[in-house]
Amino acid sequence: MTNFYKTLSVSLLLLFTVSCSKDVDTNFTLKGRIKGLKKGVVYLQKEGDSTIIDLDSMIITGEPEFNLKTNLEEPLLLYLKLFKNDGEEHYIPFFADKGVTEIYTTLDNFNFDAEIKGSKQQDLLNEYTKVMSSFNNKNLDIIKANFLAQKDKDSLAMDSLNIASETLVKRKYSYTIQFALNHRDNIIAPYLALYEIPSANPVYVDSVYNGLTEEIKNSFYGKKLGEVIKNRNTKE
């Protein structure tokens, strides 16, 4: 009986959360489908100062389609979270802007099968991550080759692979910096500088920030990047 009331309470709480979120004026909708999902809960989330904030949620029973809503003041990275009672948390990050974003994925490969269509920021992120995936695949090849070289005690091959690994890292950083510079009028630029190249040479991070348009400098990620640079300069 106790478990029954606990389950009922959770269900009522989720329903209350959903109904409340739908009553608020919204300018963003996330809709899509999770192939193979029969039962679970999906959440629309954003990152807070010290925790993840739920913006909307929906209980899925039977039909795998979902529709989540919130209000956005500017483009922002949000998360689609799936809870399916398997002891793990499943997330898909995506860039949202006013309007509609669609995510289609599968239950078995929730993260990797995700197809995301929506904002121009997400289009740029898709372009960026596609190139990064290529770099990451090359890195996996180097790791595999290095393992075999260590097994064979081939020091020459290991030295060569270490150089190849360092070169690949530099190429990844170089691509990210150039990508950000090429899109200085888009919020993707400060976002990449913050989360993809935080340990890069400060000169390059500064060049990304200084190249931003005033509108992007005053955006959420632009301000955040400015604060990071200011704090770093203060410590120096």
C-alpha positions in Angstrom: 0.0 0.0 0.0 2.8 2.4 0.8 4.5 1.8 -2.6 1.1 2.5 -4.2 0.7 5.9 -2.6 4.3 6.8 -3.4 3.8 6.0 -7.0 0.5 7.9 -7.0 2.2 10.9 -5.4 4.9 11.0 -8.0 2.4 10.7 -10.8 0.3 13.5 -9.4 3.4 15.7 -8.9 4.5 15.2 -12.6 1.0 15.9 -13.8 0.9 19.1 -11.7 4.2 20.1 -13.1 3.1 19.6 -16.7 -0.2 21.3 -16.3 1.4 24.3 -14.6 4.0 24.7 -17.3 1.4 24.6 -20.0 -0.5 27.5 -18.4 2.5 29.8 -18.7 3.0 31.8 -21.9 5.6 30.0 -24.0 7.5 30.8 -27.2 9.5 27.6 -27.6 8.2 24.1 -28.3 10.2 20.9 -28.4 8.5 18.0 -30.1 9.6 14.6 -31.4 9.5 10.9 -31.1 11.5 8.2 -29.2 11.1 5.0 -31.3 10.6 2.0 -29.1 9.6 3.9 -25.9 6.4 2.6 -24.4 6.7 4.0 -20.9 8.8 6.7 -19.3 9.1 10.4 -18.5 10.8 13.1 -20.6 12.0 16.4 -19.2 13.0 19.7 -20.8 15.8 21.1 -18.8 18.3 23.9 -18.6 21.5 24.4 -16.5 21.1 26.6 -13.5 23.8 28.2 -11.3 24.5 25.0 -9.3 21.8 22.5 -10.5 19.7 21.4 -13.5 16.3 23.1 -13.7 13.2 21.3 -15.0 11.3 23.5 -17.4 8.6 21.0 -18.5 7.9 17.3 -18.4 5.6 14.7 -19.9 4.6 11.2 -19.0 4.8 8.8 -21.9 2.5 5.8 -21.8 2.1 3.9 -25.1 2.7 6.6 -27.7 6.3 7.6 -28.1 5.6 11.2 -29.2 6.3 14.1 -26.9 5.6 17.8 -26.8 7.4 20.1 -24.3 7.2 23.9 -23.9 9.0 26.8 -22.2 9.7 30.5 -22.6 13.1 31.7 -23.9 14.5 35.2 -23.8 17.4 34.2 -26.1 19.1 31.1 -27.6 20.2 28.7 -25.0 21.6 25.2 -24.7 18.8 22.9 -23.3 18.6 19.2 -22.5 16.1 16.6 -23.3 16.2 14.1 -20.5 14.7 10.6 -20.6 13.8 8.7 -17.4 13.0 5.1 -18.1 13.6 3.6 -14.6 16.8 1.8 -15.5 19.0 3.5 -12.9 20.7 5.7 -15.5 20.1 9.2 -16.8 19.9 9.8 -20.5 20.4 13.3 -22.0 20.4 15.0 -25.4 21.9 18.5 -25.4 20.6 20.9 -28.1 20.5 24.6 -28.9 17.1 26.1 -28.6 15.7 29.4 -29.9 12.2 30.8 -30.1 10.0 28.6 -32.3 10.0 24.8 -32.8 12.8 22.3 -32.4 12.3 18.6 -33.3 14.2 15.6 -32.0 13.7 12.1 -33.3 15.7 9.3 -31.7 15.4 5.7 -30.5 15.1 4.1 -27.1 18.1 1.8 -27.6 20.5 4.6 -28.7 18.9 7.6 -27.2 21.9 9.9 -27.5 23.6 8.6 -30.6 20.6 8.3 -32.9 19.3 11.7 -32.2 18.3 13.8 -35.2 17.8 17.4 -34.3 16.2 20.1 -36.4 15.3 23.6 -35.3 17.4 26.7 -34.6 20.3 28.0 -36.7 22.4 27.7 -33.6 21.7 23.9 -33.6 22.5 23.7 -37.3 25.9 25.2 -36.6 26.4 22.9 -33.6 25.5 19.9 -35.9 28.1 21.1 -38.4 30.7 21.5 -35.7 30.1 18.2 -33.9 30.2 16.3 -37.3 33.8 17.5 -37.8 34.6 16.8 -34.1 33.4 13.2 -34.5 35.9 12.8 -37.4 38.7 14.0 -35.1 37.5 11.7 -32.3 37.5 8.7 -34.6 41.1 9.5 -35.7 42.0 9.7 -32.0 40.5 6.3 -31.3 42.6 4.9 -34.2 45.7 6.4 -32.7 44.9 5.0 -29.2 44.4 1.5 -30.8 47.6 1.7 -32.7 49.5 3.0 -29.6 48.2 0.0 -27.6 49.5 -2.4 -30.2 52.8 -0.6 -30.4 53.2 -0.8 -26.6 52.4 -4.5 -26.8 55.1 -5.0 -29.4 57.5 -2.7 -27.5 57.9 -0.6 -30.6 59.3 2.6 -29.2 59.7 4.3 -32.6 56.0 3.7 -33.4 55.0 5.0 -29.9 57.0 8.2 -30.4 55.4 8.7 -33.8 51.9 8.1 -32.5 52.4 10.5 -29.5 53.4 13.2 -32.0 50.3 12.3 -34.1 48.1 12.6 -31.0 49.5 16.0 -30.1 49.1 17.2 -33.6 45.5 16.1 -33.6 44.7 17.9 -30.4 46.2 21.1 -31.9 44.1 20.6 -35.1 41.0 20.2 -33.0 41.7 23.4 -31.0 42.6 25.3 -34.2 39.3 24.2 -35.9 37.3 25.2 -32.9 38.9 28.6 -32.7 38.5 29.3 -36.4 34.9 28.1 -36.3 34.1 30.5 -33.5 35.8 33.4 -35.3 33.9 32.6 -38.5 30.6 32.8 -36.5 31.3 35.8 -34.3 27.8 37.0 -34.8 26.2 33.8 -33.4 25.9 32.7 -29.8 27.7 29.4 -30.8 31.0 31.4 -30.8 31.2 32.2 -27.0 29.6 28.8 -26.2 32.5 27.0 -27.9 35.1 29.2 -26.3 33.6 28.4 -22.9 33.1 24.7 -23.2 35.2 23.3 -26.0 38.6 25.2 -25.6 38.7 26.3 -21.9 42.4 25.2 -21.6 43.5 26.8 -24.9 46.1 29.5 -25.0 44.3 32.6 -23.5 45.4 34.7 -26.5 43.1 32.6 -28.7 40.2 32.7 -26.2 40.6 36.4 -26.0 40.6 36.8 -29.8 37.2 34.9 -29.9 35.7 37.2 -27.3 37.1 40.4 -28.8 35.8 39.4 -32.2 32.2 39.0 -31.0 29.6 41.4 -32.1 28.2 43.7 -29.4 24.9 41.8 -29.5 26.6 38.4 -28.9 28.9 39.9 -26.2 25.7 40.9 -24.3 24.2 37.5 -24.7 24.1 34.9 -21.9 27.2 33.0 -23.1 28.9 36.2 -24.2 28.6 37.7 -20.7 29.8 34.4 -19.2 32.9 34.3 -21.4 33.6 37.9 -20.5 33.4 37.0 -16.8 35.8 34.1 -17.2 38.4 36.2 -19.0 38.0 39.0 -16.4 38.5 36.5 -13.5 41.5 35.0 -15.2 43.1 38.4 -15.8 42.5 39.4 -12.2 44.3 36.2 -10.9 47.2 36.9 -13.2 
